[in-house]
Amino acid sequence: MSEAIVGKKFIFLDNTMGTGATPDPRDDRDFKYEEVALGAAPVNWDSGYDIEDELDIKIGIKNQNGSSSCVGQAWAYYLAVIEAVEHGIYDDVSAKAFYSQIYLPNGGAYIRDGAKLAVNYGALQELLVSSYDNGKPPTEAFIRRKDWMTDNLEAIAKRLQSKEYRTAGKTMEIIAMAIRDNYGCVGGVNGQNNGTWGGFEPKPPTIVEWGHSIFLGKYGIDSLGKFIATPNSWGNRGTDKLHPDGWQKLREDYFDSKYMFNPWTLTDKPNPSSVSSVTLKIMADNDKKIIMEAEGPGRKGIMINGEMREIFDPTNNRATASCLYALANNGIGTFVDTKTFNEIPKGKEF
């Protein structure tokens, strides 16, 4: 059983499911979302809000397995949603790239640390840093590993940086505003092993046994009352009439009972023009290698820390020396089509 210690601009049902959210230490310097929300329109619970409908995307439900990586999983949801706002495509973001940088010695993480990482470091797509071990849900040991980290990936991560993060309060109204206005919210919940988190309608605990972090992306009202919904990160649960998307619904009792803690929301900032995840993978795999255009004029360049330094003059001594160094130490790199060559961000030429 895993340890259960309780912002882009920033179950465990048995012994196999992970938790791992730790309440943030108080910090009076934290920005408050309530200050922004004061002049915002009130929430219309009847019309509701559904992030998948709003962006015309489908969010796959993550599976953290028995690891304590829920904070990383929740922020990965949020950063992928924010990227979809800009570019219209939902592309999974890596929970491992978050959790491996912020985990606590005994497992789990502070939710605020995930927000800080989104602002100061950025985020990486799942295609670049997989949160799954050869296709299998992660163990705690696997998802803590940092052997993926390179200067090149750090440069690429900045393309998904957020502007700022704010604490969002604990009321349903404020959290719903954050979802509507900032496309989501990441918070923590307290729970216990009473079986309710195995279904669609979790109930507040009578005895707090664990803390868990979740992404919140929908709200509304149905035959059972008001709700705020989460995809969670414990794998698929199927669907039913009240939960056609497979998301779990937290009701007013979860908020009235004060079993929600440390909700955070991000403010996005404009990011560089869209670069496909496939192109980002090519960039990451060919750091300090030569990339050549396989058609047209046959242009070439060297990938250095997330940018291609194009070689325009082959007689240039610096360019020649750089090519020889890249070949001797890192290999030939790869050929790409003209569209991909043009899409790769360019740095200063040699």
C-alpha positions as CSV (number, residue, x, y, z in Angstrom):
1,M,0.0,0.0,0.0
2,S,1.3,3.4,-0.8
3,E,2.0,6.1,1.8
4,A,-1.1,8.2,2.3
5,I,0.2,11.4,3.8
6,V,-2.1,14.0,4.2
7,G,-0.5,26.1,-11.9
8,K,-0.5,26.4,-17.8
9,K,0.4,29.8,-15.8
10,F,0.4,27.4,-13.2
11,I,-8.6,3.9,-4.8
12,F,-7.4,3.6,-3.2
13,L,-10.1,0.9,-3.2
14,D,-7.8,-1.8,-2.0
15,N,-4.0,-2.3,-1.7
16,T,-3.5,-1.6,-5.5
17,M,-4.7,2.0,-5.8
18,G,-2.6,5.1,-4.9
19,T,-3.3,8.3,-3.0
20,G,-0.5,10.6,-1.9
21,A,-1.7,14.3,-1.6
22,T,-0.2,16.2,1.3
23,P,-1.8,19.5,2.6
24,D,0.3,22.5,1.6
25,P,2.1,24.4,4.4
26,R,0.4,27.8,4.9
27,D,2.1,30.6,2.9
28,D,0.6,34.1,3.2
29,R,2.3,35.1,0.0
30,D,0.0,32.8,-2.1
31,F,-2.2,34.7,-4.6
32,K,-5.9,34.1,-4.0
33,Y,-8.3,33.4,-6.8
34,E,-11.2,34.9,-4.8
35,E,-9.7,38.4,-5.5
36,V,-10.1,37.8,-9.2
37,A,-13.5,36.1,-8.9
38,L,-15.1,39.0,-7.0
39,G,-16.2,40.7,-10.2
40,A,-17.0,37.5,-12.1
41,A,-20.4,36.4,-13.1
42,P,-22.1,34.0,-10.8
43,V,-22.1,30.3,-11.7
44,N,-25.2,29.0,-13.5
45,W,-25.5,25.5,-12.1
46,D,-28.5,24.7,-14.3
47,S,-26.6,25.2,-17.5
48,G,-23.4,23.7,-16.0
49,Y,-20.0,23.4,-17.5
50,D,-18.3,20.4,-19.2
51,I,-14.6,20.9,-20.2
52,E,-14.9,18.1,-22.8
53,D,-17.9,19.7,-24.5
54,E,-16.4,23.2,-24.2
55,L,-13.2,22.3,-26.0
56,D,-14.7,19.4,-28.1
57,I,-12.1,17.0,-26.7
58,K,-12.1,13.6,-25.0
59,I,-10.0,13.2,-21.9
60,G,-8.7,9.7,-21.3
61,I,-8.8,8.5,-17.7
62,K,-5.3,8.0,-16.2
63,N,-4.2,5.1,-14.0
64,Q,-1.6,5.8,-11.3
65,N,-1.8,2.2,-10.1
66,G,-0.4,1.8,-6.5
67,S,1.9,4.8,-6.8
68,S,1.5,8.0,-4.8
69,S,1.7,10.2,-7.9
70,C,-1.8,11.7,-7.7
71,V,-0.5,15.2,-7.6
72,G,1.5,14.7,-10.8
73,Q,-1.5,13.0,-12.4
74,A,-3.9,15.8,-11.5
75,W,-1.6,18.6,-12.9
76,A,-0.9,16.5,-16.0
77,Y,-4.7,16.6,-16.7
78,Y,-4.8,20.4,-16.2
79,L,-1.8,21.3,-18.4
80,A,-3.1,19.1,-21.2
81,V,-6.5,20.9,-21.0
82,I,-4.8,24.3,-21.1
83,E,-2.8,23.3,-24.1
84,A,-6.0,22.1,-25.8
85,V,-7.5,25.6,-25.2
86,E,-4.7,27.1,-27.3
87,H,-4.3,24.5,-30.0
88,G,-7.5,22.5,-30.1
89,I,-6.0,19.1,-29.5
90,Y,-5.9,17.2,-26.3
91,D,-2.4,15.6,-26.0
92,D,-1.7,13.7,-22.8
93,V,0.9,15.4,-20.5
94,S,3.3,13.4,-18.5
95,A,2.5,12.9,-14.8
96,K,6.0,11.4,-14.3
97,A,7.6,14.7,-15.5
98,F,5.7,16.4,-12.6
99,Y,5.9,13.8,-9.8
100,S,9.5,12.8,-10.2
101,Q,10.5,16.4,-9.6
102,I,8.3,17.1,-6.5
103,Y,7.8,13.9,-4.6
104,L,8.3,13.8,-0.9
105,P,10.7,11.2,0.7
106,N,7.8,9.1,2.1
107,G,5.8,9.4,-1.1
108,G,3.1,11.8,-2.2
109,A,3.6,15.5,-2.9
110,Y,2.4,19.0,-2.0
111,I,-0.2,20.2,-4.5
112,R,1.3,23.7,-4.5
113,D,4.6,22.3,-5.7
114,G,2.9,21.0,-8.8
115,A,1.6,24.5,-9.5
116,K,5.0,26.0,-9.0
117,L,6.5,23.5,-11.4
118,A,3.9,24.4,-14.1
119,V,5.0,28.0,-13.8
120,N,8.8,27.7,-13.3
121,Y,9.5,24.6,-15.4
122,G,6.6,23.9,-17.6
123,A,5.3,20.5,-18.7
124,L,6.1,17.7,-21.1
125,Q,3.8,15.5,-23.3
126,E,3.4,11.9,-22.4
127,L,5.0,11.0,-25.7
128,L,8.2,12.5,-24.5
129,V,8.2,11.2,-20.9
130,S,6.0,8.2,-20.4
131,S,4.2,7.7,-17.1
132,Y,3.7,4.0,-17.9
133,D,6.3,1.3,-17.6
134,N,6.3,-0.5,-21.0
135,G,2.6,0.1,-21.2
136,K,1.8,-0.9,-17.7
137,P,0.6,1.5,-14.9
138,P,3.5,2.8,-12.9
139,T,5.0,1.6,-9.7
140,E,6.2,4.2,-7.1
141,A,9.8,3.4,-7.9
142,F,9.3,3.8,-11.7
143,I,7.4,7.1,-11.5
144,R,10.0,8.7,-9.2
145,R,12.9,8.1,-11.7
146,K,14.5,11.2,-13.1
147,D,16.7,9.5,-15.7
148,W,14.5,11.2,-18.4
149,M,15.8,14.7,-17.6
150,T,18.0,16.5,-20.2
151,D,18.7,20.1,-21.0
152,N,16.9,19.6,-24.3
153,L,13.7,18.4,-22.6
154,E,13.9,21.3,-20.1
155,A,13.9,23.7,-23.1
156,I,10.9,21.9,-24.6
157,A,9.0,21.9,-21.3
158,K,9.1,25.7,-21.3
159,R,6.7,25.7,-24.3
160,L,3.9,24.6,-21.9
161,Q,4.7,27.0,-19.0
162,S,2.0,28.8,-17.1
163,K,1.9,32.4,-16.0
164,E,0.8,32.2,-12.4
165,Y,-1.1,30.0,-9.9
166,R,-3.7,31.0,-7.3
167,T,-5.3,29.2,-4.4
168,A,-9.0,28.8,-5.2
169,G,-10.7,28.5,-1.8
170,K,-12.9,25.5,-0.8
171,T,-16.4,26.5,-1.7
172,M,-18.3,24.9,-4.6
173,E,-19.1,28.3,-6.0
174,I,-15.4,29.5,-6.2
175,I,-14.1,26.2,-7.5
176,A,-16.8,26.2,-10.2
177,M,-15.9,29.7,-11.2
178,A,-12.2,28.6,-11.5
179,I,-13.3,25.7,-13.7
180,R,-15.4,28.0,-15.9
181,D,-12.9,30.8,-16.2
182,N,-9.6,29.0,-16.0
183,Y,-10.6,25.7,-17.5
184,G,-10.1,23.6,-14.4
185,C,-8.8,23.3,-10.9
186,V,-6.6,20.9,-9.0
187,G,-7.3,20.2,-5.4
188,G,-7.0,17.6,-2.6
189,V,-9.7,15.4,-1.0
190,N,-9.6,13.4,2.2
191,G,-11.2,10.0,2.2
192,Q,-11.3,6.5,3.7
193,N,-11.5,2.9,2.6
194,N,-15.3,2.7,2.9
195,G,-15.8,1.6,-0.7
196,T,-17.6,4.8,-2.0
197,W,-14.6,6.0,-4.0
198,G,-14.8,2.8,-6.0
199,G,-18.0,4.1,-7.6
200,F,-19.3,7.3,-9.2
201,E,-20.5,9.0,-6.0
202,P,-17.7,9.3,-3.3
203,K,-18.9,10.1,0.2
204,P,-17.1,12.2,2.8
205,P,-15.1,10.1,5.3
206,T,-16.2,9.6,8.9
207,I,-12.5,8.9,9.6
208,V,-9.8,10.4,7.5
209,E,-7.5,7.7,6.2
210,W,-5.8,9.3,3.2
211,G,-5.4,12.4,1.1
212,H,-5.7,12.4,-2.7
213,S,-5.3,15.0,-5.4
214,I,-7.7,15.3,-8.3
215,F,-8.4,17.5,-11.4
216,L,-11.8,19.1,-11.4
217,G,-13.2,20.0,-14.8
218,K,-17.0,19.9,-14.8
219,Y,-19.9,21.1,-12.7
220,G,-23.7,21.2,-12.9
221,I,-26.9,20.0,-11.3
222,D,-28.7,16.7,-11.9
223,S,-31.4,14.7,-10.2
224,L,-29.2,14.2,-7.1
225,G,-28.2,17.9,-6.8
226,K,-25.2,20.0,-7.5
227,F,-21.9,18.4,-8.4
228,I,-18.3,19.0,-9.4
229,A,-16.7,16.2,-11.3
230,T,-13.3,14.6,-11.7
231,P,-11.9,11.9,-14.0
232,N,-9.6,10.9,-11.1
233,S,-6.5,8.8,-11.9
234,W,-7.5,5.4,-10.8
235,G,-8.4,3.9,-14.2
236,N,-11.7,3.5,-16.0
237,R,-15.0,2.8,-14.2
238,G,-17.4,2.3,-17.1
239,T,-20.4,4.6,-17.4
240,D,-24.1,4.8,-16.3
241,K,-27.0,7.1,-16.9
242,L,-25.9,9.8,-14.4
243,H,-22.3,9.4,-15.3
244,P,-22.1,8.9,-19.1
245,D,-18.5,10.2,-19.2
246,G,-17.1,7.9,-16.5
247,W,-16.3,10.9,-14.2
248,Q,-16.9,10.8,-10.5
249,K,-19.1,13.5,-8.9
250,L,-18.4,15.2,-5.6
251,R,-21.6,16.6,-4.0
252,E,-22.2,19.5,-1.6
253,D,-21.6,17.2,1.4
254,Y,-17.9,16.9,0.3
255,F,-17.5,20.6,0.4
256,D,-19.7,21.4,3.4
257,S,-17.8,18.9,5.4
258,K,-14.5,20.6,4.6
259,Y,-12.9,17.5,3.2
260,M,-11.6,19.4,0.2
261,F,-8.2,21.0,0.7
262,N,-5.7,23.2,-1.2
263,P,-7.5,23.8,-4.5
264,W,-5.4,25.6,-7.1
265,T,-6.1,27.2,-10.4
266,L,-3.7,28.4,-13.2
267,T,-3.6,31.4,-15.4
268,D,-2.2,30.6,-18.8
269,K,0.2,32.7,-20.9
270,P,0.6,32.7,-24.7
271,N,2.9,29.9,-25.7
272,P,5.0,29.5,-28.9
273,S,3.2,28.5,-32.0
274,S,1.9,25.0,-32.0
275,V,4.4,22.2,-32.5
276,S,3.0,18.7,-32.8
277,S,3.9,16.1,-30.2
278,V,5.4,14.0,-33.0
279,T,7.8,16.8,-33.9
280,L,8.6,17.4,-30.2
281,K,9.5,13.7,-30.0
282,I,11.8,14.0,-33.0
283,M,13.4,17.1,-31.3
284,A,13.9,15.3,-28.0
285,D,15.3,12.1,-29.6
286,N,17.9,14.0,-31.7
287,D,19.4,16.5,-29.2
288,K,22.9,17.5,-30.4
289,K,22.4,15.4,-33.6
290,I,22.1,16.5,-37.2
291,I,18.6,16.7,-38.7
292,M,18.3,16.7,-42.4
293,E,15.4,17.6,-44.8
294,A,14.7,14.5,-46.9
295,E,13.2,16.5,-49.8
296,G,13.4,19.9,-51.5
297,P,16.7,21.7,-51.0
298,G,17.9,19.2,-48.4
299,R,18.5,21.6,-45.6
300,K,20.2,20.5,-42.4
301,G,20.8,21.7,-38.9
302,I,21.8,20.6,-35.4
303,M,19.3,20.3,-32.5
304,I,20.6,22.1,-29.4
305,N,18.5,22.4,-26.2
306,G,15.1,22.5,-27.9
307,E,16.0,24.5,-31.0
308,M,17.6,23.7,-34.4
309,R,20.6,25.7,-35.4
310,E,20.4,25.6,-39.1
311,I,23.5,25.3,-41.3
312,F,23.2,27.6,-44.2
313,D,26.9,27.8,-45.3
314,P,28.7,24.4,-45.4
315,T,32.0,26.2,-45.9
316,N,31.6,28.0,-42.5
317,N,34.4,26.7,-40.2
318,R,32.2,26.8,-37.1
319,A,29.4,24.9,-38.9
320,T,31.8,22.3,-40.1
321,A,33.3,21.8,-36.7
322,S,29.9,21.5,-35.1
323,C,28.9,18.9,-37.7
324,L,32.0,16.8,-37.0
325,Y,31.5,17.1,-33.3
326,A,27.9,16.0,-33.5
327,L,28.8,13.1,-35.8
328,A,31.6,11.9,-33.6
329,N,29.8,12.1,-30.3
330,N,26.1,11.7,-31.0
331,G,25.5,10.2,-34.4
332,I,23.8,11.2,-37.6
333,G,20.3,12.0,-36.3
334,T,17.4,11.6,-38.6
335,F,15.7,12.7,-41.9
336,V,12.4,14.6,-41.7
337,D,9.9,15.8,-44.3
338,T,9.7,19.5,-45.2
339,K,6.7,20.2,-43.0
340,T,8.4,18.8,-39.9
341,F,11.7,20.7,-40.7
342,N,9.7,23.9,-41.0
343,E,7.9,23.2,-37.7
344,I,11.0,22.7,-35.6
345,P,11.8,25.9,-33.7
346,K,14.9,27.6,-35.0
347,G,17.7,29.2,-33.1
348,K,20.6,31.3,-34.2
349,E,22.3,29.9,-37.3
350,F,26.0,28.9,-37.2
